[in-house]
Amino acid sequence: MANERTDSKGGTVRVMLIRSPIGFDRKQAAVVKGLGLRRIRHIVELKDTPETRGMIHKVRHLVTVV
């Protein structure tokens, strides 16, 4: 029986950094780094989980979902 939380068949979400975290709270820069984003216009594909959605929501002014 598959567990919904750990099943690898879930969807993914593509996130792109559109603004620099410089000048914002250091916690937000840590969230951007935790998402795996390194530079502006860098796109990463992440597993669509509530944790990932929460991180995206915390820095929604710096990233966009592609």
Secondary structure, DSSP 8 states (H G I E B T S, - for coil): ---TTT-TTS-EEEEEE-S--TTS-HHHHHHHHHHT--STT-EEEEE--HHHHHHHHHTTTTEEE-
